[in-house]
Amino acid sequence: MYPGSALGEFLRSRRARLRPEDVGLDPGVKHRRVSGLRREELAPLAGVSVGYYTRLEQGQSPNVSDEVLDSLARVLRLDDDELAHLHRLARVVRARERVRPERLRPGIKLIVDSFTEAPAMAVGRRGDILAWNRLAHALLAPHWEFDGAERPNFVRIDFLEPDFARGLYGDWEQKARDDIAYLEGSLSRFPGDEGLTALVEELLTLSPEFRAMWTEHPVANCASISRDYRHPEVGVMTLTAELLRTPDDEGQGVTVFQAEPGSPSHERLRRLAERVAAAVH
């Protein structure tokens, strides 16, 4: 189960998306029983033996060098985000220390509360919404209690409340893949977080969509993403979500949603803010 076999799963997923002709090899037989590059095709191109590469996929080479990882990344055509992810996964194999329980820092809560005209929320490494302002609540999950005892988790909402999530996002499938990329990044940085692993296992069990997308192991920065949100009261808004990481690198961050000034989305977001303010007072 992930993340113990994370490095191998990631390498296999990237092998599967390449064909021999993509790396200058003769495709050979027309119908191959294995999709993508075989281990014996990839290893020589990366300058390692087939046996060594096999052990690497099996998590049995904890001292793999950065040079080997870079060589594999070159052959597999990894982008910068995927390369960084590969190096983090290799470090996971080397050490899997336990992590401290996640607690919202009071200063982060104050930052979230300071936003009055833009939706803002504090997000934990597992996708838990640790704090949000009322505008973020009205935009993202108005059916949840604003001050409820249970923390909403945006990944759970997107996969386990599919009717709501598909109605909210203009491109639910891309949002879902971004969610998985968020978890992938967290797992590579916090492999000792048992709650994070349990969340992945829960979603693999309960969501066929998550199970299918998880095998692709999407990787993305997730720091700045623009997408369409369909709100039943004010209409469709194109908003950019900026994720601001905390400097202590415990996996928490603040996400702020903004619309282009002067755009129809900006006007609709302003109207939503007015409705939220009126409802509070």
Backbone bond lengths (Angstrom), bond angles and torsions (degrees), N, CA, C in turn:
res aa  C-N    CA-C-N  psi(-1)  N-CA   C-N-CA  omega(-1)  CA-C   N-CA-C  phi
1 M - - - 1.466 - - 1.516 109.40 -
2 Y 1.278 115.95 144.44 1.467 122.77 175.79 1.522 108.39 -62.86
3 P 1.347 122.17 141.58 1.449 124.58 8.80 1.514 115.94 -95.49
4 G 1.346 120.28 7.04 1.451 120.45 -177.85 1.518 112.52 -57.21
5 S 1.326 118.64 -37.83 1.454 122.75 -179.91 1.517 111.36 -105.72
6 A 1.339 115.93 26.40 1.462 120.39 -172.79 1.515 112.66 -60.11
7 L 1.337 117.02 -45.46 1.460 119.77 -176.87 1.521 110.60 -62.18
8 G 1.326 116.36 -45.59 1.461 119.70 179.64 1.514 112.82 -64.19
9 E 1.336 116.45 -42.50 1.459 119.72 179.44 1.519 111.09 -62.35
10 F 1.312 116.05 -40.92 1.461 119.72 -178.64 1.526 110.37 -66.88
11 L 1.329 117.65 -45.75 1.457 120.27 179.18 1.531 111.42 -62.07
12 R 1.328 116.99 -41.20 1.460 119.25 179.31 1.527 111.62 -64.56
13 S 1.337 116.02 -38.84 1.473 118.74 179.94 1.522 111.06 -64.69
14 R 1.349 117.13 -34.12 1.465 119.61 179.62 1.524 111.33 -80.23
15 R 1.314 118.33 -30.19 1.473 119.99 172.61 1.525 110.53 -63.32
16 A 1.335 115.15 -39.64 1.467 119.97 -173.46 1.523 113.06 -66.99
17 R 1.326 117.44 -22.44 1.461 118.21 -176.35 1.529 112.96 -90.92
18 L 1.348 117.56 -1.28 1.459 121.57 178.73 1.521 110.96 -107.66
19 R 1.310 115.72 146.42 1.463 122.05 173.34 1.519 109.13 -105.76
20 P 1.333 118.13 157.11 1.475 119.29 179.43 1.522 112.93 -54.37
21 E 1.322 116.82 -41.54 1.458 119.43 -178.71 1.527 112.42 -65.74
22 D 1.341 117.51 -21.00 1.464 120.33 177.62 1.523 111.98 -65.40
23 V 1.339 116.43 -26.32 1.461 120.74 -178.36 1.529 111.69 -114.56
24 G 1.338 115.81 20.41 1.456 120.85 174.04 1.507 115.74 83.05
25 L 1.344 118.51 17.92 1.453 122.03 179.44 1.515 110.98 -100.69
26 D 1.320 116.02 154.72 1.463 121.15 174.28 1.523 107.87 -71.60
27 P 1.349 117.83 126.17 1.469 118.74 -179.41 1.506 114.32 -64.37
28 G 1.348 118.17 -17.83 1.457 120.23 177.67 1.506 112.48 69.13
29 V 1.339 116.33 -130.82 1.460 120.38 -176.91 1.514 109.95 -63.17
30 K 1.321 115.80 149.87 1.461 120.52 -176.34 1.518 111.89 -67.98
31 H 1.317 116.27 -42.60 1.467 120.39 -178.06 1.524 108.96 -110.32
32 R 1.321 116.47 113.80 1.457 122.51 -179.86 1.524 109.68 -100.44
33 R 1.322 116.18 138.27 1.465 119.04 179.57 1.514 112.01 -72.97
34 V 1.333 117.89 -22.80 1.462 122.66 179.91 1.523 108.38 -111.68
35 S 1.337 116.47 125.39 1.455 119.46 177.88 1.517 110.21 -74.08
36 G 1.317 116.16 143.58 1.451 120.17 177.22 1.517 112.89 80.02
37 L 1.336 115.15 -166.68 1.463 121.17 179.83 1.518 111.07 -72.77
38 R 1.316 115.85 141.57 1.465 120.28 171.36 1.524 109.26 -81.82
39 R 1.331 115.12 159.97 1.460 119.53 177.65 1.524 110.99 -58.28
40 E 1.353 115.96 -41.86 1.460 119.29 -177.15 1.529 112.30 -70.90
41 E 1.323 117.24 -15.44 1.463 120.63 174.06 1.523 111.42 -86.58
42 L 1.322 115.79 -37.85 1.459 120.14 -176.96 1.520 112.35 -74.90
43 A 1.321 117.29 -44.69 1.460 121.20 -171.59 1.527 113.43 -55.39
44 P 1.355 119.76 -50.99 1.468 118.40 -179.56 1.523 113.00 -61.23
45 L 1.313 117.35 -35.34 1.461 120.29 179.90 1.526 111.18 -64.96
46 A 1.349 115.98 -30.25 1.461 120.70 179.44 1.522 112.53 -90.23
47 G 1.339 116.75 -3.61 1.452 120.12 177.49 1.508 114.95 80.07
48 V 1.347 117.31 25.71 1.465 120.79 177.44 1.525 108.77 -128.31
49 S 1.305 116.06 162.83 1.462 119.70 178.48 1.526 110.63 -76.20
50 V 1.317 115.53 156.97 1.463 119.57 178.33 1.528 109.98 -62.27
51 G 1.333 117.06 -39.36 1.456 120.25 179.70 1.514 112.16 -62.77
52 Y 1.339 116.08 -42.35 1.459 119.22 179.34 1.518 110.38 -65.31
53 Y 1.336 116.86 -43.95 1.462 118.77 -179.55 1.532 110.77 -63.86
54 T 1.333 116.81 -38.00 1.470 119.88 178.62 1.523 110.33 -62.00
55 R 1.326 116.97 -44.03 1.465 120.16 177.97 1.525 110.83 -63.28
56 L 1.323 116.62 -35.07 1.463 120.24 178.74 1.526 110.62 -63.34
57 E 1.314 116.83 -44.65 1.473 119.70 177.96 1.521 111.31 -65.46
58 Q 1.307 117.06 -26.34 1.466 120.55 -179.57 1.529 112.36 -88.89
59 G 1.340 116.91 3.72 1.460 120.58 179.09 1.500 113.83 73.48
60 Q 1.339 117.48 24.74 1.467 121.42 -176.29 1.525 113.11 -107.12
61 S 1.341 116.75 15.45 1.467 120.17 177.85 1.525 109.20 -127.57
62 P 1.327 117.48 73.36 1.472 120.68 -173.95 1.527 114.14 -66.75
63 N 1.326 117.69 -16.77 1.463 120.09 -176.31 1.524 112.30 -106.14
64 V 1.316 116.65 29.59 1.462 119.94 179.11 1.527 109.57 -59.57
65 S 1.328 115.66 136.36 1.458 120.54 -175.93 1.519 111.48 -82.21
66 D 1.333 115.19 158.86 1.457 119.64 176.09 1.521 110.56 -63.30
67 E 1.322 117.26 -32.26 1.469 120.61 -179.80 1.522 110.89 -63.94
68 V 1.328 117.14 -41.46 1.466 120.40 178.54 1.531 109.99 -66.09
69 L 1.318 116.08 -42.90 1.462 119.29 178.96 1.524 110.94 -61.37
70 D 1.332 116.64 -42.29 1.466 119.81 179.38 1.525 111.06 -64.78
71 S 1.316 116.57 -37.43 1.464 120.52 178.74 1.524 110.77 -66.24
72 L 1.328 117.05 -43.23 1.462 120.69 176.31 1.526 110.78 -61.83
73 A 1.319 116.46 -42.18 1.464 120.70 -179.91 1.517 110.94 -61.79
74 R 1.342 116.85 -38.03 1.464 120.20 178.77 1.526 110.94 -63.68
75 V 1.327 117.08 -45.91 1.463 120.44 -179.16 1.525 111.03 -67.30
76 L 1.327 116.55 -39.76 1.460 121.10 -178.52 1.520 113.13 -80.50
77 R 1.337 116.58 -3.59 1.462 122.29 177.37 1.533 111.97 59.59
78 L 1.306 115.81 47.01 1.455 120.35 178.87 1.521 109.78 -77.10
79 D 1.327 116.25 143.82 1.454 119.54 174.05 1.529 108.93 -83.55
80 D 1.332 116.84 -179.53 1.462 120.02 -174.20 1.527 112.24 -61.76
81 D 1.344 117.51 -40.75 1.462 120.45 179.45 1.519 110.79 -65.12
82 E 1.331 116.95 -41.50 1.468 120.60 179.70 1.523 111.14 -67.91
83 L 1.341 116.96 -36.89 1.467 120.18 177.37 1.529 110.74 -62.37
84 A 1.331 116.65 -46.24 1.462 119.92 178.32 1.527 110.67 -61.79
85 H 1.326 116.74 -39.59 1.468 121.74 178.66 1.532 110.03 -62.99
86 L 1.335 117.22 -42.52 1.460 121.51 179.52 1.528 110.76 -59.80
87 H 1.325 117.11 -43.99 1.466 119.83 179.73 1.530 111.15 -65.97
88 R 1.330 117.27 -38.00 1.469 119.17 177.85 1.519 110.91 -64.94
89 L 1.337 116.94 -40.64 1.464 120.05 179.70 1.530 110.88 -63.81
90 A 1.325 116.96 -37.28 1.460 119.64 177.97 1.522 110.79 -64.17
91 R 1.320 116.58 -37.13 1.462 119.56 177.03 1.527 111.10 -67.96
92 V 1.341 116.89 -30.43 1.460 120.53 176.42 1.515 110.28 -60.44
93 V 1.319 116.73 -40.92 1.461 120.57 179.54 1.527 110.23 -63.16
94 R 1.340 116.08 -33.42 1.462 119.48 -177.58 1.526 112.72 -73.35
95 A 1.352 116.95 -35.80 1.474 119.65 -176.17 1.516 109.82 -156.31
96 R 1.333 116.02 135.09 1.458 120.66 179.11 1.528 109.04 -130.28
97 E 1.309 114.33 75.54 1.467 118.48 -178.33 1.529 110.00 -75.84
98 R 1.324 116.01 152.12 1.455 120.83 175.84 1.525 109.39 -71.65
99 V 1.306 116.49 151.21 1.466 120.59 -179.27 1.520 109.03 -110.95
100 R 1.323 114.81 156.81 1.458 120.52 179.39 1.521 110.34 -73.38
101 P 1.328 118.72 151.99 1.472 120.89 175.29 1.520 109.92 -57.65
102 E 1.305 114.82 146.49 1.460 119.94 -176.97 1.521 110.78 -83.96
103 R 1.321 115.94 125.30 1.464 122.11 177.96 1.520 109.20 -131.25
104 L 1.324 115.39 137.55 1.455 120.50 179.79 1.527 109.66 -72.44
105 R 1.317 115.80 126.11 1.451 119.84 176.66 1.521 109.87 -75.86
106 P 1.327 118.07 135.77 1.469 120.76 -179.36 1.525 112.98 -55.11
107 G 1.321 116.80 -35.60 1.453 119.32 -179.92 1.510 112.82 -64.91
108 I 1.328 116.10 -34.04 1.469 119.96 177.75 1.526 110.06 -67.59
109 K 1.335 116.31 -39.81 1.468 120.25 177.75 1.532 110.29 -61.40
110 L 1.321 117.48 -40.29 1.464 121.36 178.96 1.526 110.82 -63.95
111 I 1.324 116.99 -38.14 1.464 120.49 178.67 1.526 109.98 -63.23
112 V 1.331 116.53 -46.51 1.460 120.27 179.51 1.526 110.96 -60.25
113 D 1.340 116.90 -44.79 1.462 120.99 -178.20 1.524 112.34 -66.60
114 S 1.332 117.35 -20.71 1.464 119.95 -176.90 1.521 112.45 -73.72
115 F 1.327 117.49 -18.10 1.461 120.76 178.62 1.530 109.12 -84.97
116 T 1.309 116.07 121.69 1.471 120.58 -179.70 1.522 113.01 -115.81
117 E 1.327 117.14 -20.22 1.460 120.39 -178.01 1.523 112.63 -113.30
118 A 1.311 117.34 2.84 1.469 121.73 178.56 1.524 108.74 -136.61
119 P 1.324 117.91 139.13 1.464 119.76 173.96 1.526 109.91 -61.78
120 A 1.316 116.93 136.52 1.464 121.44 179.96 1.516 109.10 -146.64
121 M 1.325 116.06 146.73 1.466 120.08 178.28 1.516 109.40 -153.44
122 A 1.328 115.56 153.07 1.454 122.56 172.65 1.520 107.79 -97.56
123 V 1.332 115.93 129.57 1.459 121.30 -174.98 1.517 109.24 -120.05
124 G 1.329 116.26 136.71 1.453 121.62 177.95 1.511 111.65 -91.87
125 R 1.321 115.47 175.42 1.460 120.06 -175.41 1.525 112.99 -66.49
126 R 1.344 117.61 -21.18 1.465 120.70 178.86 1.526 112.78 -91.94
127 G 1.325 116.91 -1.36 1.468 120.35 -175.83 1.516 112.86 92.75
128 D 1.340 117.34 7.12 1.460 120.12 175.69 1.525 110.07 -69.37
129 I 1.331 116.45 136.49 1.461 120.85 172.59 1.519 106.64 -85.09
130 L 1.321 116.30 100.01 1.460 122.26 -173.62 1.523 111.79 -76.58
131 A 1.324 116.47 -27.43 1.461 122.43 176.55 1.522 107.01 -162.26
132 W 1.337 116.01 151.10 1.464 120.05 175.39 1.510 109.11 -152.79
133 N 1.328 115.08 154.61 1.455 117.11 173.61 1.529 108.26 -88.10
134 R 1.313 116.45 171.53 1.463 119.39 -173.62 1.524 112.65 -67.23
135 L 1.317 116.91 -26.21 1.461 119.38 178.78 1.533 110.93 -71.99
136 A 1.321 117.35 -38.42 1.466 120.56 174.96 1.524 110.42 -65.89
137 H 1.315 116.51 -39.62 1.462 120.64 176.82 1.522 110.93 -60.18
138 A 1.351 116.98 -45.30 1.463 121.01 -179.17 1.521 111.84 -66.72
139 L 1.330 116.71 -30.78 1.466 120.50 -178.97 1.523 112.09 -80.08
140 L 1.328 117.41 -45.20 1.460 121.01 -165.00 1.520 115.31 -100.12
141 A 1.314 118.34 -31.29 1.476 119.22 -176.40 1.517 110.50 -160.89
142 P 1.332 118.95 63.75 1.467 119.99 -178.12 1.525 113.21 -66.17
143 H 1.337 117.70 -15.56 1.462 120.70 179.15 1.531 112.17 -80.37
144 W 1.331 117.28 -8.94 1.455 121.30 174.13 1.527 109.46 -92.01
145 E 1.336 116.64 152.25 1.460 120.10 174.99 1.523 109.73 -67.76
146 F 1.312 115.85 135.64 1.466 119.89 -178.62 1.525 111.34 -64.03
147 D 1.324 116.89 -43.32 1.470 121.42 -178.76 1.523 111.29 -113.95
148 G 1.312 117.14 33.81 1.457 120.13 -177.54 1.519 112.63 -68.47
149 A 1.311 116.14 159.60 1.466 121.26 -179.16 1.525 111.53 -70.40
150 E 1.339 116.70 -31.45 1.462 120.65 -178.80 1.524 110.16 -87.73
151 R 1.322 115.59 132.22 1.453 120.01 178.62 1.527 110.04 -78.95
152 P 1.317 117.99 124.99 1.468 118.62 172.71 1.526 109.77 -69.08
153 N 1.308 116.11 149.32 1.462 122.43 178.12 1.524 107.11 -123.90
154 F 1.337 117.33 121.50 1.459 118.28 -171.71 1.525 112.49 -67.41
155 V 1.326 118.54 -26.64 1.461 119.89 177.87 1.527 109.84 -72.52
156 R 1.323 116.97 -43.40 1.465 119.61 176.86 1.530 110.75 -60.39
157 I 1.333 116.60 -44.03 1.460 119.32 -179.79 1.520 110.14 -59.53
158 D 1.320 117.09 -45.63 1.467 120.40 -174.98 1.518 112.78 -66.84
159 F 1.343 117.73 -31.95 1.462 119.59 -177.27 1.528 113.58 -101.67
160 L 1.326 117.82 -30.28 1.459 119.94 -176.00 1.521 113.07 -101.72
161 E 1.341 117.14 -7.55 1.460 122.24 170.86 1.529 108.09 -124.15
162 P 1.340 116.27 60.95 1.472 120.07 -169.44 1.519 114.40 -63.19
163 D 1.329 117.93 -33.30 1.470 118.97 -179.81 1.524 110.55 -63.38
164 F 1.321 116.25 -44.62 1.466 119.77 178.15 1.521 110.79 -65.14
165 A 1.339 117.13 -48.85 1.460 121.20 -174.87 1.535 111.63 -64.90
166 R 1.325 116.78 -40.99 1.474 118.76 179.15 1.525 111.11 -67.22
167 G 1.321 116.75 -27.00 1.452 119.13 176.24 1.512 112.52 -76.73
168 L 1.320 117.38 -28.92 1.461 121.20 -176.98 1.522 112.67 -79.65
169 Y 1.328 117.22 -44.41 1.464 120.08 -171.80 1.523 111.27 -96.91
170 G 1.330 115.39 134.97 1.454 119.93 177.71 1.520 111.96 -63.82
171 D 1.328 117.21 -33.09 1.468 122.45 177.62 1.520 107.69 -129.80
172 W 1.336 115.49 84.50 1.461 119.75 -176.02 1.523 111.71 -63.18
173 E 1.321 118.12 -38.84 1.465 120.06 -176.95 1.521 111.52 -62.35
174 Q 1.333 117.35 -40.40 1.465 119.16 177.74 1.521 110.22 -67.43
175 K 1.329 117.31 -40.34 1.469 120.05 176.83 1.516 110.58 -60.38
176 A 1.331 116.95 -41.40 1.454 120.94 -179.76 1.524 111.01 -63.72
177 R 1.322 116.92 -41.32 1.467 119.76 178.21 1.531 110.78 -66.75
178 D 1.328 116.70 -36.69 1.467 119.22 176.13 1.526 110.52 -64.11
179 D 1.343 117.40 -36.83 1.464 120.74 176.23 1.528 111.02 -59.62
180 I 1.334 115.56 -46.14 1.463 119.73 -178.89 1.522 110.31 -65.52
181 A 1.335 116.67 -39.27 1.465 119.78 176.61 1.524 110.64 -60.89
182 Y 1.327 116.94 -36.71 1.473 121.26 177.54 1.529 110.04 -62.27
183 L 1.341 116.18 -46.00 1.467 119.43 179.04 1.518 111.06 -66.64
184 E 1.334 117.27 -39.50 1.463 120.66 177.67 1.521 110.33 -56.93
185 G 1.335 115.65 -46.90 1.459 119.40 -179.95 1.516 112.07 -62.56
186 S 1.330 116.41 -41.37 1.466 119.65 179.60 1.525 111.94 -65.84
187 L 1.325 116.41 -41.46 1.456 119.80 -179.81 1.530 111.84 -64.31
188 S 1.325 116.54 -34.50 1.465 118.57 179.22 1.523 111.43 -73.22
189 R 1.331 117.29 -24.91 1.465 120.89 -179.45 1.520 112.53 -94.20
190 F 1.337 117.35 -27.68 1.468 121.61 -175.97 1.534 110.25 -131.28
191 P 1.335 117.58 62.04 1.474 120.41 -175.88 1.520 113.41 -64.76
192 G 1.342 117.31 -18.45 1.460 119.48 179.73 1.508 114.32 -88.32
193 D 1.327 118.03 3.76 1.465 121.31 -179.29 1.526 109.05 -81.46
194 E 1.337 116.11 101.87 1.464 120.58 -176.56 1.522 111.58 -66.75
195 G 1.339 116.96 -32.66 1.455 119.62 178.13 1.510 112.32 -65.58
196 L 1.322 116.38 -34.85 1.454 121.22 177.63 1.523 110.64 -66.55
197 T 1.308 116.49 -45.25 1.460 120.55 177.22 1.523 110.76 -62.78
198 A 1.339 117.12 -40.32 1.466 120.87 179.33 1.528 111.23 -63.74
199 L 1.340 116.85 -36.92 1.466 120.27 177.74 1.519 110.70 -62.66
200 V 1.324 117.23 -45.08 1.467 120.53 178.61 1.523 110.30 -61.15
201 E 1.326 117.52 -43.95 1.464 121.00 179.43 1.525 111.13 -62.78
202 E 1.335 116.46 -39.61 1.466 120.69 178.06 1.528 111.09 -61.69
203 L 1.316 116.29 -46.00 1.462 120.32 -177.52 1.527 111.32 -70.18
204 L 1.327 116.99 -35.06 1.463 119.83 175.84 1.526 110.77 -62.30
205 T 1.315 116.18 -34.16 1.465 120.80 -179.45 1.519 112.35 -77.52
206 L 1.327 117.20 -40.79 1.464 120.71 -169.17 1.521 114.73 -96.25
207 S 1.315 118.74 -19.32 1.465 120.15 -173.80 1.523 112.03 -123.91
208 P 1.333 117.81 109.37 1.470 119.77 175.41 1.525 112.18 -60.02
209 E 1.343 116.93 -35.23 1.460 119.77 179.71 1.529 110.62 -65.09
210 F 1.335 116.45 -43.31 1.468 119.72 177.58 1.520 109.91 -62.54
211 R 1.327 117.02 -43.80 1.458 121.53 -178.10 1.529 111.15 -59.49
212 A 1.338 116.54 -41.40 1.462 120.26 -178.94 1.527 111.49 -69.68
213 M 1.337 116.42 -43.00 1.469 120.04 -177.59 1.520 111.49 -73.48
214 W 1.333 117.67 -31.23 1.457 121.17 -177.44 1.522 111.35 -60.29
215 T 1.332 117.41 -35.07 1.464 120.53 -178.52 1.527 111.67 -64.37
216 E 1.344 117.22 -20.43 1.463 120.46 179.05 1.531 111.47 -80.56
217 H 1.339 117.74 -19.93 1.467 123.53 -178.85 1.521 111.93 48.04
218 P 1.338 118.04 59.51 1.469 119.79 178.73 1.522 111.18 -64.23
219 V 1.308 115.82 144.36 1.458 122.20 179.44 1.522 108.15 -128.38
220 A 1.320 116.89 131.97 1.461 121.49 177.91 1.519 108.89 -155.76
221 N 1.308 115.91 157.36 1.452 121.48 -179.33 1.526 112.36 -68.54
222 C 1.331 117.04 -40.88 1.466 123.97 178.17 1.526 113.28 64.56
223 A 1.347 118.43 14.80 1.455 120.59 -177.56 1.521 112.49 -80.04
224 S 1.322 117.24 -30.16 1.466 120.94 -178.99 1.515 108.17 -148.22
225 I 1.343 116.07 112.67 1.464 121.11 -175.21 1.514 109.29 -134.43
226 S 1.325 115.85 132.48 1.461 121.23 176.35 1.517 109.07 -108.07
227 R 1.337 116.23 132.74 1.457 119.88 178.43 1.526 109.77 -153.46
228 D 1.328 114.84 166.02 1.465 121.63 179.99 1.527 110.25 -92.58
229 Y 1.337 115.81 134.50 1.463 123.41 177.41 1.534 107.75 -117.35
230 R 1.330 116.39 129.89 1.463 120.97 179.47 1.520 108.94 -102.13
231 H 1.338 115.78 107.32 1.455 119.60 -179.86 1.524 109.24 -101.80
232 P 1.337 118.52 132.33 1.478 120.38 -174.35 1.526 113.88 -65.51
233 E 1.338 118.32 -20.72 1.463 120.38 -176.47 1.526 113.61 -97.87
234 V 1.328 118.22 -35.22 1.470 119.24 -174.87 1.527 113.28 -116.93
235 G 1.317 118.16 -7.72 1.460 120.79 176.53 1.521 113.38 98.93
236 V 1.337 115.68 -163.63 1.462 121.97 -174.70 1.529 110.36 -81.98
237 M 1.340 115.26 132.83 1.464 121.05 177.66 1.524 109.37 -126.83
238 T 1.315 116.22 131.73 1.462 121.17 172.29 1.521 107.45 -93.12
239 L 1.326 115.91 113.02 1.467 121.56 -175.08 1.527 110.18 -124.21
240 T 1.307 115.31 145.95 1.460 121.43 174.39 1.520 108.69 -103.19
241 A 1.321 115.92 125.44 1.466 121.71 177.88 1.520 108.81 -98.29
242 E 1.317 116.70 118.44 1.464 122.57 177.90 1.524 108.80 -104.39
243 L 1.323 116.34 119.65 1.462 121.52 178.91 1.520 109.32 -96.45
244 L 1.327 116.16 116.92 1.466 122.67 -179.10 1.518 108.31 -104.75
245 R 1.320 117.21 110.62 1.464 121.67 -178.20 1.517 111.23 -76.16
246 T 1.339 116.20 146.42 1.461 120.55 175.07 1.531 108.96 -77.74
247 P 1.340 118.02 145.71 1.465 120.29 -174.47 1.523 114.90 -67.96
248 D 1.333 118.14 -20.61 1.465 118.94 -178.76 1.525 112.22 -78.02
249 D 1.342 117.08 -7.00 1.461 123.13 174.33 1.526 113.16 57.32
250 E 1.328 116.61 42.38 1.458 119.79 172.92 1.525 111.53 -91.47
251 G 1.311 116.10 7.10 1.459 119.58 176.19 1.502 114.39 97.01
252 Q 1.325 118.29 -3.01 1.458 120.58 179.12 1.521 110.34 -89.74
253 G 1.313 115.43 152.83 1.452 120.42 177.40 1.515 110.02 -156.47
254 V 1.311 115.80 166.52 1.456 122.51 176.50 1.522 107.73 -113.00
255 T 1.323 116.60 127.39 1.457 121.73 177.22 1.523 109.13 -108.15
256 V 1.328 115.25 127.80 1.464 121.86 178.94 1.526 108.20 -119.96
257 F 1.333 116.10 132.69 1.465 122.05 -178.08 1.527 108.93 -104.01
258 Q 1.331 116.31 129.68 1.452 120.18 -177.16 1.523 110.32 -136.29
259 A 1.342 114.80 150.86 1.457 121.69 175.91 1.523 109.40 -111.80
260 E 1.320 116.27 154.11 1.461 120.99 177.77 1.525 109.62 -62.07
261 P 1.336 117.86 124.00 1.471 119.85 -179.69 1.528 112.06 -55.40
262 G 1.313 115.75 136.05 1.451 121.34 178.94 1.510 115.00 82.77
263 S 1.327 117.59 -4.03 1.469 121.02 -178.53 1.525 110.44 -85.74
264 P 1.350 117.95 161.99 1.472 120.10 173.58 1.526 112.07 -55.78
265 S 1.325 116.49 -35.78 1.467 119.25 179.14 1.525 111.08 -64.79
266 H 1.316 116.76 -37.16 1.459 120.73 178.36 1.529 110.72 -63.14
267 E 1.330 115.67 -42.21 1.463 120.11 178.24 1.520 110.94 -65.66
268 R 1.319 118.42 -40.27 1.465 121.23 179.69 1.522 111.15 -68.19
269 L 1.318 116.67 -36.93 1.459 119.49 176.92 1.527 110.28 -66.12
270 R 1.330 116.96 -37.69 1.469 120.59 176.79 1.523 110.72 -62.83
271 R 1.341 116.49 -40.79 1.465 119.66 178.80 1.523 111.05 -66.07
272 L 1.315 116.59 -37.52 1.465 119.46 177.83 1.523 110.07 -65.18
273 A 1.327 117.15 -40.51 1.467 120.63 177.99 1.522 110.91 -61.97
274 E 1.323 117.27 -38.67 1.469 120.79 178.00 1.518 110.88 -65.01
275 R 1.321 116.52 -41.15 1.477 120.10 179.12 1.533 110.48 -64.21
276 V 1.330 116.15 -41.35 1.470 119.86 -179.53 1.529 109.83 -65.27
277 A 1.329 116.46 -44.16 1.470 120.82 179.84 1.526 111.56 -62.24
278 A 1.338 115.85 -40.92 1.459 119.68 179.01 1.516 111.98 -66.11
279 A 1.338 116.61 -37.72 1.465 120.13 -179.56 1.522 111.67 -68.24
280 V 1.337 116.91 -34.59 1.468 121.36 179.90 1.525 110.80 -68.78
281 H 1.349 115.81 -40.06 1.442 119.75 -176.79 1.544 111.76 -90.75
